[in-house]
Amino acid sequence: MAGIYGIGVQALNAAQLSLLTTEHNISNVNSPGFHRQEVLLETNFAQSTGSGFIGQGAQVETIRRLYDHFLDEQVLSSSSQSQFYDTYYSAIKQIDSIIADPNAGLSPAVQDFFKGVNTVANDPTSVAGRQSLLSGAEALVSRFQSINARLDDIRNGIDTQLDAVITNINSYGAQISALNQNIVSAQSLAGQPPNDLLDQRDQLIAKLNEQIRVTTVTQDDGSYNIFIGNGQSLVVGASTFTLALQNDPADLEQKNVVYSQGGSYVTIPQTLLENGGVLGGLISFRRNTLEGAQNALGRVSIALAQTVNNQNQLGQDLNGALGANLFSLASTSPTIYANTGNSSSGAAVLTATLSSGAAGALTTSNYTLQYNSASSNYTLTQVSDGTVTTIASSALPATTSYGFTIALSSGTPTNGDQWLLLPTRFGARDISVATTDPNKIAAAAPIRTAEGTANTGAASINLGSVNTASQPPLNSNLQNSVTITFTSASSFTVTDTTLSSTLATGVSYTSGGSISYNGWTVAISGVPATSDTFTIASNTGGIGDNRNALALAALQTSNKLANNTSGTPTTTYQGAYAQLVSSIGNKTRESRVNSAAQQTLLNDTKNTQQQLSGVNLDEEAANLLRFQQAYQAAAKMVQIGSTLFDTILGIR
């Protein structure tokens, strides 16, 4: 009877546990991270008798969760990449909507500004037209500043999001560490896996992995070690390490993710964190898109301001004075930051200024500068492509091929000192209009040419032009009156009549050839006669002259910026801006496609994982019936045992 009762009770227990486990599965059908569980039975050792081995039923070996490490790792990897692309796409489409807007973008403002320039060219004496040009300049500056302000908002928003993400990462790390302890304790006490605790830990790891790509390593005691980046520990058993945001030692406008180590924080190379998760998406977007977009916008503003200023300086305003700047560029273009880790003793202060022809040489890249005391050289590295230029310290101030000049203002550099050079980041933020006086617009050319009234030859002189080579500043003798006198049909002398001095004698004459003095260039064509004279003089009273206004208007369609690193101007202002719009648009479409594709991949891996670990209600319903019947059959076994026992007791 004992054998019958024992086998029956064990069968009842097994069926009851199976029913409870099935009910547990059904209850958690919608619980995130839950892995289906099942009862594993094992056959008891048979009892040996003279008639053979008699079976002793079955007992519960364990309650197992249906978990596949490989499938769950695939889900983690796909989920992390999905969050990366979703974050990148959400961020970049903000820039795309700003710069590509046909009304709020830069192109309409540039067109309106040059529309005002053409109005002045059509009627140089119209004060209303000149005021319209200045209004267009103000609107253009405002557009530069408003677009840049929006990019600054996005940059600040990235810092805010990074702070929130880091808070989540540190919180998940602490919770996983606590669960590690609970799992180790529960497993050591019961000798069985605490399935629900394991699910809780896996779900926290999944949430952590959405924030930052992690790698897990299972320890012998059942705890998890979790690593980020290129192997930095986030959780080791019951110990946790934390992340934080700190100011970038090189870039004062930016914050970096740092890692706690030995009681202090150390900087993780930010590129190592771009391998997945929300954190990786934010850092990658900031480094690969936002930085370049802000630099590209600043480059257009600097190039436009500098070239318009240079051309206006070549003209003459309504007051008869040489032209001045129409736009102002602050000293923040370029900006140079000393690394906070540089030597503080006798700290070297480097400065950078724009070259006069910076417009055609500027790129959208930032640059790093490092001093090597062994060679007494500075190494200038272009961040975008790693191109290195060596500058001897003895050569400072040195004008680079990138459109800026570097100088040592004070102090003495120490080996390893570093600087970050930002040529264009603040160009759009700090551009302004330099004048509110419409009379300051230099629509006229400052020189006029004339042929001598007594000339007998067939030569003629053109209107002439002011040389950009002498800018800035303008040649101080530009407005002096100069006379060219032919001593023969093939030579001439040049006299500065204002100063009563001879500039040149016996100059060979070539018909149509350039003749340049005092900052201007003219050309005389045809066959002159001996004693023929030609004069180049100040354009006194030339308020109706529009030659320089036409030159200003021509800037709109002139190639003034380089679209590569050759330094050769190959594109216009609007062309450079269009390249920015196109680049951001292409990246936005790419991010959208990547986001959708990764979401599909994630869904597929989740479906595969759920086929093993997910709860199927139809299957569980069938299991309920099966285990119910097993319970009823086991109860019948106990009832039969009881009947047999009563029969024996009833024997007299």
C-alpha atoms as one frame of an Amber mdcrd trajectory, in Angstrom:
protein
   0.000   0.000   0.000   2.863   2.389   0.825   4.228   2.061  -2.706   0.852
   2.755  -4.261   0.259   5.740  -1.990   3.792   7.111  -2.528   3.639   6.864
  -6.296   0.166   8.397  -6.296   1.150  11.320  -4.065   4.218  12.054  -6.172
   2.057  11.934  -9.290  -0.411  14.318  -7.635   2.420  16.714  -6.744   3.840
  16.574 -10.257   0.457  17.252 -11.827  -0.247  20.029  -9.359   3.105  21.739
 -10.044   2.490  21.377 -13.762  -0.910  23.003 -13.375   0.565  25.840 -11.288
   3.366  26.402 -13.801   0.874  26.474 -16.662  -1.273  28.981 -14.800   1.872
  31.038 -14.130   2.629  31.036 -17.864  -0.897  32.109 -18.739  -0.839  34.902
 -16.152   2.398  36.268 -17.611   1.424  36.055 -21.254   1.766  39.853 -21.541
   4.632  40.352 -19.083   7.671  41.928 -20.836  10.746  39.711 -20.737   8.909
  36.643 -19.424  10.219  33.266 -20.552   7.783  30.369 -20.613   8.399  27.761
 -17.918   7.846  24.030 -17.849   8.093  21.275 -15.263  10.755  18.656 -15.923
  10.048  15.195 -14.487  12.489  12.399 -13.853  11.770   8.729 -13.242  12.443
   7.428  -9.712  14.830   4.509  -9.234  12.991   1.247  -9.699  12.705  -1.204
  -6.800  14.474  -4.510  -7.347  12.416  -7.655  -6.575  12.643 -11.288  -7.377
  10.180 -10.703 -10.117  12.198  -7.856 -11.631  12.450  -4.107 -11.191   9.220
  -2.400 -10.175   8.838   1.231 -11.168   8.434   3.816  -8.414   6.810   6.613
 -10.409   8.266  10.031 -11.144   9.291  13.155  -9.306   9.829  16.803 -10.264
  13.452  17.449 -11.200  13.177  21.218 -11.737  11.073  23.975 -13.212  12.898
  25.161 -16.301  12.468  28.375 -18.194  12.667  28.036 -21.956  15.677  30.244
 -22.620  18.195  30.249 -25.457  21.223  32.465 -24.867  21.962  32.796 -28.585
  18.428  33.915 -29.473  18.262  36.381 -26.602  21.650  37.825 -27.608  20.338
  38.319 -31.133  17.358  40.219 -29.762  19.659  42.370 -27.621  21.907  43.193
 -30.565  18.996  44.020 -32.884  17.270  46.078 -30.210  20.395  48.118 -29.481
  20.925  48.883 -33.179  17.260  49.717 -33.614  17.430  52.261 -30.792  20.620
  53.687 -32.314  19.019  54.282 -35.724  15.732  55.520 -34.258  17.593  58.056
 -32.119  19.813  59.179 -35.000  16.827  59.561 -37.313  14.768  61.483 -34.751
  17.633  63.920 -34.285  18.720  64.413 -37.888  15.220  65.016 -39.220  15.067
  68.094 -36.983  18.011  69.587 -38.890  16.557  68.492 -42.214  13.268  70.268
 -41.499  15.119  73.476 -40.605  17.623  73.879 -43.397  15.493  72.412 -46.206
  12.460  74.599 -45.481  11.819  76.634 -48.656  10.715  79.620 -46.600  12.756
  79.413 -43.389  15.981  78.185 -45.000  18.920  80.369 -45.982  18.458  80.524
 -49.759  15.473  82.950 -49.768  17.384  85.368 -47.524  20.455  85.268 -49.788
  18.263  85.926 -52.823  16.553  88.864 -51.113  19.902  90.375 -50.142  21.231
  90.275 -53.688  17.898  91.533 -54.956  18.657  94.636 -52.885  22.164  94.806
 -54.394  20.685  94.737 -57.895  18.253  97.496 -56.921  21.218  99.689 -55.956
  23.010  98.767 -59.191  19.982  99.884 -61.182  19.780 103.235 -59.367  22.899
 103.998 -57.305  21.574 107.399 -56.183  18.362 106.023 -54.664  18.553 106.171
 -50.874  15.433 103.999 -50.678  17.142 101.318 -52.755  20.210 101.480 -50.549
  18.043 101.176 -47.459  16.390  98.142 -49.006  19.831  96.571 -49.421  20.642
  97.172 -45.748  17.263  95.717 -44.751  18.080  92.650 -46.826  21.448  92.418
 -45.074  19.740  92.591 -41.665  17.274  89.884 -42.714  20.127  87.701 -43.996
  22.047  88.072 -40.741  18.892  87.286 -38.792  18.366  84.138 -40.858  21.920
  82.967 -40.247  21.498  83.567 -36.535  18.059  81.939 -36.263  19.143  78.758
 -38.062  22.276  78.588 -35.928  20.208  79.197 -32.767  18.049  76.210 -33.685
  21.172  74.097 -34.165  22.408  75.315 -30.770  19.075  74.253 -29.274  19.551
  70.803 -30.755  23.119  70.687 -29.381  21.882  71.651 -25.904  19.064  69.137
 -26.234  21.608  66.410 -26.937  23.315  67.202 -23.623  19.958  67.036 -21.833
  19.131  63.701 -23.445  22.587  62.334 -22.667  22.116  63.275 -19.034  18.757
  61.450 -18.916  20.198  58.382 -20.660  23.135  58.230 -18.250  20.740  58.446
 -15.313  18.839  55.452 -16.732  22.055  53.514 -17.333  23.273  54.053 -13.778
  19.849  53.089 -12.396  19.657  49.889 -14.440  23.207  49.007 -13.436  22.344
  49.345  -9.739  19.183  47.233 -10.136  21.024  44.500 -12.025  23.711  44.437
  -9.353  21.042  43.974  -6.660  19.400  41.174  -8.655  22.795  39.506  -9.062
  22.999  39.252  -5.289  19.438  37.971  -4.947  19.934  35.371  -7.683  23.158
  34.051  -6.181  21.550  33.823  -2.725  18.350  32.180  -3.976  20.227  29.679
  -6.106  22.591  28.704  -3.313  19.730  28.188  -0.855  17.299  26.301  -3.075
  19.735  24.643  -5.412  17.358  25.550  -8.237  17.359  28.453 -10.707  15.125
  31.349  -9.572  13.421  31.693 -12.959  11.411  34.833 -12.273  14.443  36.643
 -10.865  16.422  35.610 -13.938  13.671  37.032 -16.140  13.700  40.287 -14.181
  17.452  40.581 -14.631  17.264  39.780 -18.340  14.531  42.378 -18.781  16.662
  45.017 -17.042  19.608  44.079 -19.247  17.354  44.479 -22.289  16.343  47.952
 -21.121  19.971  48.825 -20.360  20.993  47.537 -23.787  18.496  49.916 -25.404
  20.302  52.799 -23.734  23.863  51.611 -24.414  25.226  48.530 -26.169  26.379
  46.036 -23.538  28.213  42.726 -23.443  27.351  40.162 -20.751  29.513  37.405
 -19.290  27.949  34.734 -17.050  29.880  33.817 -13.909  30.018  30.413 -12.191
  27.747  31.578  -9.372  25.050  32.683 -11.830  25.771  36.418 -11.651  26.347
  38.571 -14.730  29.260  40.873 -15.472  28.293  43.652 -17.858  30.720  45.631
 -20.028  30.400  48.682 -22.289  32.603  50.523 -24.784  35.837  48.638 -25.377
  35.610  46.648 -22.156  34.769  49.100 -19.369  32.976  47.297 -16.518  29.508
  48.543 -15.671  28.423  45.686 -13.375  30.725  43.099 -11.834  28.763  40.787
  -9.579  27.441  42.985  -6.800  29.653  45.953  -7.715  28.577  48.766 -10.030
  30.406  51.507 -11.896  28.726  54.685 -13.048  28.782  57.066 -15.994  28.537
  60.849 -15.887  28.685  63.925 -18.137  31.648  66.277 -17.886  32.925  69.169
 -19.966  35.134  68.080 -22.835  38.712  69.084 -21.901  39.302  70.111 -25.527
  35.929  71.576 -26.551  34.434  73.937 -23.987  31.087  73.909 -25.807  30.606
  70.172 -25.470  30.115  67.537 -22.784  31.539  64.026 -22.877  30.488  60.758
 -21.298  32.989  59.782 -18.601  33.452  56.610 -16.573  34.044  56.122 -12.854
  37.351  54.452 -12.119  39.298  54.374  -8.886  37.197  57.081  -7.270  37.522
  59.491 -10.194  36.116  59.836 -13.685  38.059  59.121 -16.853  37.019  60.020
 -20.384  35.980  57.183 -22.672  36.842  57.770 -26.344  33.408  58.831 -27.517
  33.650  56.863 -30.766  33.731  53.640 -28.725  30.234  54.414 -27.474  28.737
  54.765 -30.963  28.146  51.018 -31.382  24.471  51.042 -30.444  21.729  52.237
 -28.138  20.248  55.663 -27.550  23.561  56.904 -26.147  25.457  55.806 -29.258
  22.882  57.407 -31.544  23.108  60.754 -29.768  26.915  60.831 -29.725  27.195
  59.704 -33.346  24.656  62.304 -34.489  26.453  65.086 -32.652  29.875  64.133
 -34.015  28.996  63.091 -37.563  26.103  65.404 -38.456  25.420  68.289 -36.087
  29.037  69.435 -35.900  29.433  69.447 -39.678  26.084  71.167 -40.290  26.888
  74.023 -37.917  30.355  74.398 -39.407  28.960  74.395 -42.956  26.453  77.112
 -42.093  29.178  79.169 -40.413  31.448  78.740 -43.435  28.808  80.189 -45.770
  28.272  83.177 -43.470  32.016  83.865 -43.175  32.610  83.521 -46.919  29.675
  85.768 -47.810  30.620  88.426 -45.274  34.296  88.449 -46.235  33.813  88.529
 -50.007  31.076  91.186 -49.842  33.253  93.276 -47.526  36.276  92.922 -49.796
  34.292  93.979 -52.830  32.641  96.892 -51.037  36.101  98.107 -49.997  37.015
  98.274 -53.684  34.265 100.787 -54.329  33.354 104.361 -53.518  30.343 105.361
 -51.418  27.962 108.310 -51.800  30.244 110.475 -49.654  33.132 109.936 -52.068
  35.039 107.809 -49.563  36.391 104.349 -50.149  34.003 101.575 -49.134  34.072
  99.923 -45.722  32.708  96.652 -44.325  29.015  95.888 -44.762  29.179  92.880
 -42.419  31.043  92.250 -39.180  32.588  88.938 -38.178  33.407  88.557 -34.510
  36.794  87.390 -33.253  35.134  84.015 -32.567  35.751  83.174 -36.230  37.952
  81.309 -35.787  37.976  80.205 -32.136  40.837  78.294 -30.547  40.490  76.452
 -27.223  43.419  75.321 -25.115  42.983  71.838 -23.669  42.321  72.020 -19.923
  45.083  69.451 -19.446  47.765  71.760 -20.865  50.598  72.909 -18.655  49.464
  75.800 -16.448  52.984  77.052 -15.816  53.772  79.676 -18.424  50.780  78.445
 -20.402  51.045  79.079 -24.115  48.234  81.126 -25.615  47.632  80.532 -29.302
  45.374  82.705 -31.426  43.910  82.236 -34.886  42.682  84.787 -37.412  41.061
  84.523 -40.813  43.254  85.006 -43.834  42.237  87.710 -46.315  41.284  85.040
 -48.830  39.744  82.632 -46.333  36.452  82.264 -48.223  37.870  79.922 -50.840
  40.039  77.929 -48.441  37.781  77.255 -45.457  36.500  73.712 -44.922  33.741
  72.450 -42.650  36.212  70.579 -40.442  37.651  71.360 -37.024  41.380  71.021
 -36.338  43.562  69.853 -33.489  46.969  71.338 -32.772  49.642  69.616 -30.680
  53.120  70.767 -29.706  56.150  68.497 -29.816  59.083  69.900 -27.868  61.565
  67.418 -29.383  61.094  68.839 -32.859  59.824  72.275 -31.810  56.962  71.725
 -34.202  53.198  71.964 -34.053  51.114  69.212 -35.637  47.903  70.506 -37.202
  45.402  67.687 -37.827  42.210  68.042 -39.804  39.603  66.191 -37.740  37.398
  65.204 -40.680  40.004  63.150 -42.546  43.128  63.082 -40.375  45.265  65.145
 -42.780  48.372  66.321 -40.903  50.320  69.546 -41.454  53.570  70.276 -39.606
  54.233  73.865 -38.558  57.605  74.894 -37.157  57.292  76.956 -33.996  59.797
  79.392 -35.479  57.406  79.953 -38.399  54.629  81.383 -36.240  52.608  83.321
 -37.122  51.908  80.861 -39.921  49.230  81.128 -42.573  47.769  77.711 -43.353
  46.181  76.505 -46.562  42.886  76.215 -44.686  42.159  79.933 -44.580  43.461
  80.907 -41.139  46.663  82.127 -39.549  48.008  80.744 -36.266  50.116  82.832
 -33.899  51.640  82.428 -30.436  50.381  85.348 -28.355  52.106  84.597 -25.067
  53.635  81.908 -22.904  55.758  78.924 -23.787  54.279  75.640 -25.044  55.021
  72.395 -23.228  55.433  69.033 -24.883  52.037  67.478 -25.547  50.037  70.695
 -25.165  46.922  70.582 -27.314  44.468  73.063 -28.790  41.180  72.704 -30.649
  40.683  75.087 -33.559  37.114  75.890 -34.647  37.326  78.042 -37.782  33.611
  78.269 -38.638  31.427  76.991 -35.772  30.422  80.459 -34.552  30.378  82.206
 -37.932  26.584  82.143 -38.311  25.997  82.965 -34.653  28.179  86.064 -34.514
  27.764  87.655 -37.947  26.222  91.147 -37.885  25.624  94.159 -40.129  28.454
  96.675 -39.781  26.622  99.836 -40.819  23.166 101.365 -40.764  24.135 104.250
 -43.075  22.884 103.671 -46.650  25.481 106.169 -47.897  28.225 103.689 -46.904
  27.289 101.295 -49.691  30.091 101.644 -52.237  28.191 101.325 -55.507  30.671
 103.347 -57.578  34.198 102.502 -58.646  36.753 104.857 -57.032  38.580 105.550
 -60.301  37.691 106.901 -63.719  39.726 106.851 -66.883  39.962 109.390 -69.722
  41.762 109.834 -73.008  43.691 113.060 -73.663  41.722 115.579 -75.748  44.781
 116.168 -77.950  45.408 112.492 -78.688  45.995 111.761 -82.368  46.442 107.966
 -82.215  43.830 105.220 -82.447  44.279 103.881 -78.908  41.534 103.761 -76.261
  41.490 103.008 -72.530  38.939 100.850 -70.710  37.112 101.770 -67.479  39.703
 100.014 -65.345  39.294  98.080 -62.126  40.649  98.120 -58.600  43.031  95.282
 -57.760  41.900  92.823 -55.122  45.571  91.944 -54.633  46.076  95.158 -52.679
  43.184  94.413 -50.306  42.977  94.846 -47.440  43.847  97.622 -46.850  43.394
  99.626 -50.018  46.487 101.151 -51.532  46.834 104.608 -49.992  47.601 106.086
 -53.424  44.567 104.539 -55.093  42.775 107.844 -55.683  45.826 109.788 -56.854
  45.651 111.122 -60.406  48.003 109.249 -62.719  48.927 110.103 -66.331  50.208
 107.633 -68.899  52.160 109.383 -71.666  53.325 107.529 -74.762  56.895 108.367
 -75.758  56.499 106.201 -78.858  54.021 103.789 -80.290  55.636 101.011 -78.226
  56.523 102.630 -74.866  55.162 104.997 -72.273  55.926 106.721 -68.987  53.711
 106.814 -65.864  53.468 109.933 -63.700  51.666 110.414 -60.411  50.416 113.941
 -61.031  49.011 114.253 -57.501  52.472 113.734 -56.021  54.334 115.150 -59.053
  56.461 112.004 -59.187  57.417 109.612 -61.938  56.308 106.031 -61.289  57.923
 104.431 -64.344  59.630 105.258 -67.635  60.252 103.330 -70.848  57.477 100.829
 -70.132  56.906  98.551 -73.131  53.425  98.752 -74.561  51.374  95.748 -75.612
  47.955  96.492 -77.020  45.270  95.289 -74.559  47.849  94.373 -71.927  47.250
  95.099 -68.247  48.779  98.227 -66.750  48.745  98.255 -62.917  49.819 100.975
 -60.468  48.603 102.386 -57.161  46.132  99.528 -56.647  44.269  99.683 -59.972
  44.531  98.025 -63.372  43.642  99.428 -66.807  44.117  98.267 -70.367  44.898
 100.416 -73.427  44.065  98.944 -76.801  44.870 100.075 -80.309  47.755 102.033
 -81.814  48.742 105.139 -79.833  50.632 108.115 -81.203  53.652 109.719 -79.596
  52.575 112.196 -76.860  49.109 110.608 -76.517  48.030 110.716 -72.885  45.596
 108.741 -70.767  44.569 109.632 -67.219  43.405 107.566 -64.286  41.882 109.776
 -61.610  39.591 109.790 -58.605  35.942 109.306 -59.496  34.937 112.615 -57.947
  31.185 113.152 -57.945  30.554 109.719 -59.400  27.348 109.129 -57.454  25.630
 107.656 -60.487  28.365 105.115 -61.109  27.224 101.517 -60.538  30.362  99.573
 -61.491  31.096  98.309 -58.005  27.418  97.575 -57.346  27.438  95.358 -60.435
  30.545  93.626 -59.081  28.729  93.091 -55.754  25.737  91.635 -57.561  27.996
  89.303 -59.536  29.173  87.703 -56.284  25.873  85.816 -56.044  26.741  83.657
 -59.032  30.510  83.589 -58.561  32.385  80.588 -57.174  33.674  81.786 -53.829
  33.752  78.595 -51.730  35.503  75.295 -52.158  33.441  72.104 -52.082  36.508
  69.989 -51.313  39.860  70.333 -49.607  41.702  71.646 -52.665  41.160  75.252
 -51.631  40.013  76.146 -55.157  36.666  78.007 -55.189  34.211  75.776 -57.010
  30.791  76.776 -55.750  28.605  79.757 -54.886  27.126  80.723 -51.527  23.829
  79.081 -52.398  25.652  76.166 -53.972  27.525  75.513 -50.721  24.286  75.767
 -48.766  22.583  73.442 -51.248  25.362  70.922 -50.629  24.577  71.098 -46.925
  20.860  70.618 -47.589  21.585  67.697 -49.927  24.006  66.062 -47.486  21.581
  66.294 -44.573  18.706  65.153 -46.778  20.625  62.092 -47.944  21.662  61.216
 -44.400  18.075  61.655 -43.228  16.762  59.273 -45.887  19.545  56.830 -45.081
  18.700  56.998 -41.378  15.004  56.478 -42.091  15.722  53.406 -44.230  18.158
  52.016 -41.643  15.638  52.601 -38.872  12.856  50.794 -40.741  15.122  47.929
 -41.803  16.468  47.457 -38.299  12.945  47.462 -36.864  12.009  44.685 -39.290
  15.091  42.716 -38.282  14.246  43.245 -34.612  10.687  42.000 -35.146  12.003
  38.903 -36.926  14.486  38.065 -34.162  11.820  38.654 -31.506   9.413  36.330
 -33.317  12.088  33.643 -33.507  12.869  34.066 -29.822   9.186  34.042 -28.869
   8.597  30.779 -30.721  10.772  29.190 -28.057  10.264  31.408 -25.021   6.897
  33.047 -25.606   3.605  31.862 -24.084   1.160  30.237 -26.529  -2.293  30.385
 -24.961  -3.660  27.561 -27.116  -0.806  25.323 -26.067  -1.190  26.274 -22.419
  -4.948  25.606 -22.572  -4.230  22.119 -23.905  -1.669  21.643 -21.131  -4.296
  22.571 -18.537  -6.535  19.761 -19.754  -3.615  17.348 -19.928  -2.368  18.106
 -16.425  -5.921  18.120 -15.048  -6.406  14.635 -16.359  -3.051  13.594 -14.945
  -4.095  14.973 -11.558  -7.414  13.138 -11.736  -5.669   9.887 -12.676  -3.188
  10.286  -9.786  -6.079  10.907  -7.406  -7.718   7.757  -8.703  -4.497   5.888
  -7.896  -4.687   7.108  -4.307  -8.384   6.171  -4.153  -7.629   2.643  -5.387
  -4.874   2.328  -2.799  -7.323   3.386  -0.113  -9.903   0.836  -1.327  -7.356
  -1.967  -1.284  -6.269  -0.957   2.211  -9.881  -0.987   3.420 -10.347  -4.419
   1.880  -7.399  -5.788   3.806  -8.604  -4.238   7.034 -12.032  -5.779   6.455
 -10.697  -9.357   6.454 -11.809 -11.128   9.641
